[in-house]
Amino acid sequence: MEFSTWLAFFAASWAISISPGPGAVAAMSAGLNHGFRRGYFTTFGLVLGIWIQVLIVGVGLGALIATSATAFLVVKWAGVAYLVYLGIKQWRAPAVPLVAEADDGPLVKRRAMVLHGMLINIVNPKGTVFLLAVVPQFIDLAQALTPQYLAIGATIGFTDLVVMAGYTALASRVLGALKSQAHIRAMNRVFGGLFVLAGSFLAFFKRTA
């Protein structure tokens, strides 16, 4: 990949990362519930999900999802169901900060957050279709494809790590300002509603969009 081509994709990847979506909601929800240091593990999962999306596009499965009505619908409704489930779970969360105070079992909780972030991006066919439309524009078929896809994955992974850090930090600052159960309950319902809203938008997303 030529440096000028990579530079163009680097600029595009910032727009991809900054654009609001389920990933941004997940990062902010993690920051609200767990604070920055622990909540940022969700971003690691989001990046893993993006890399899997790039791999799907790279091996041609993205084209199958984009062109097969059945495959697209299966992945789409799985994504809708998962986002709505997360919304209901957040809405009904206890009106107390979920920051872990004990040292027992932190690895399990962190792994769960990584898995949570990864699933959000994996079951989002809109991301696959979007990457399928964007990535080929920066691929030089006359050169080896693997290094180019590695560069693309590393680039978008880097921008997402930076952008989602901002989202997580912003929400974690809100965490410190919440002084009452009513405030915490309200924020839980706001983020729960955002997850459901993201799922609703995904429900209306079509292959031809």
N, C-alpha and C positions, 0 to 999 in steps of 0.2 A: 504494500500500500504506500503510495506516494505521500510525502509529508503534507502537501497541500490538501490532499484528499482526507487524510487523517484530521487535519486542522478543521476542515469543514464539518466532519462528523463530530469532533470534539465540541464545536459550537452547537450543533444540533442536539447532542446528548444532554446539554444543560437544559434546553427547552423541554426535552423528554422527561427529565428528572423533576423539574420544577412544576410542570403541569399537574394540577390537583387530580387526585384519583384515589383508589383504595389504598395504595401504598402510603401516600401522604397521611391519610386518615389513620392508618395503622401505626405509623411512626408517632403521630401526635397522641394517639390513644395510649401507646406504650409509655411515652414521656409523662403523660398525665398520671397514669396508674402506678408507675414504677420509678419515676425520676429518670434523669439522663443516663447515668452510668449503667443501670440495669436495663432500662428501656431501649437503649441503643442496640441491644442484641436482636431486637426485631428487625432492625435495618440490615444486619448480617443475613438474616433469612430472606429479606426482600431482594438483596443482591444475588443470593444463591438462586432465587426464583428467576431473576432476570437472566442469569447465565444459562439456566435451563431453557428459558424461552429462546435465547440466542442459539443454543444447541438444537432446539426443535426446528428453528428456521434453517439452520445450517445443514441439517440432514434431510430437509425436505418435508418433514412432518407438518411444518407450518402451512405448506401449500395444501396438504390434505385437509387440515382444519378449515382453511379458508375456502376450499372448493367443495368439500363434502358437507351436505346439509346435516346429515346424521352426526358426524364427528363434531361439527361446530356446535350443534344444539346440546349434545351431551356435555361438552366442556363448558359451554355457556351457562347452562342451568345448574351445573355443579358449582360454578362460581357464584351465581346468584344465591343459591341456597347457603353457601358458606358465608357470604357477606351478610345476609339477613340473620343467620345464626349468630354471627359476631355482634350484630347490632342489638339483638334481643338480649344476648349475654351481657353486653355493656350496659344496656338500659336497666337491667335488673341487678347490676352489681351492687354490693353493699356500699352504703354511703360513708365509707372510710377509705383513706388512701391505701392502695394495695402494695405499698413499698414494703419489701421484706425486711423485718427487723431481726429475725433470727438467722443464724448461720447454717442451720440444718437444711439440707437439700437444695442449695442454690443452683447446682449444676442442672438438676432436673428442670427447674423453673426457667433457666436460661435456654436450655435445649428446647423447651416448649415454646419459648418466644421465637427462637430461630425457626422452628418448624412452622409456627403460626405465620411468620412473615413470608416464608418460602411458599406456603400453600396459597397465600393471597395472590402472588404473582403467577404461580403455575396454573391456577384455574381461572385465569383471566384471558379468554380468547381475544379480547380486544387488543391486549398487548402483543399477542402473537401476530395478529393481522397487521397491526401497526408496524411492528418490526419487519414483517414480510414486505411491507410497502417501502420502508425507509432503507433497510440495510443493503438491498441489492444495488441501490444508487451509488454506494461507496465501495462496491466490490469490483476489482479488476479481474475478469475471468482469465486473462492471459498470465496471471501470477498464481502462485500456490494459494489455495483458499484457506487452509488451516491457520497460517500466521495472520491472515487478515481478520478472520473471525475471532482469533485470540485478542488481537488489538482492539476490535470492536467491543468484545466482552469486557476487557480490562478498562476501556475508556468509559463505557456507560456504568460499569461498576463503581469506578472512582467518583464520577459525578453524583451518583445516587448516594454514596457514602457521605459526601459533603452536604448535599441538599437535605437528606433525611436527618442528618445531625442537626441541621437548623430547625427542622420541624419538631424533632424530639426535644431539643433544648427549649424551644418556645413553649411547648406544652408543659415541660417540667418546671418552668418558671411559674406557670399558672398553678401548678401543684402547691408551691410554697405559699401562694396567696389565698388558697382555700382554707377558710377558718371554721366553717360550720358544716354540719351534715347536709343542710339544705343546699349549700353551694356545691358540695361534692356530688350530691344526687343530681343536681341540675346539669353539671358538666358530664356526668355519666350518660344522662339522657341526650345531651347534645351530640356526643360522639356516637352513642348508639343509633341516634337518628341519622347521622352522617353515613354510617355503615349501611343502614337500610336504604338510604338514598342512593349510595353508590351501587348497591345491588339492583335497585330499580332502574337506574340508567343502563346497567349492563343487560338487563332483561330486554330492553328496547334496542340494543345494538344488533345490527344485521351484518351479514357477510359482505353485502354490497356497499356498506357504509365506508 
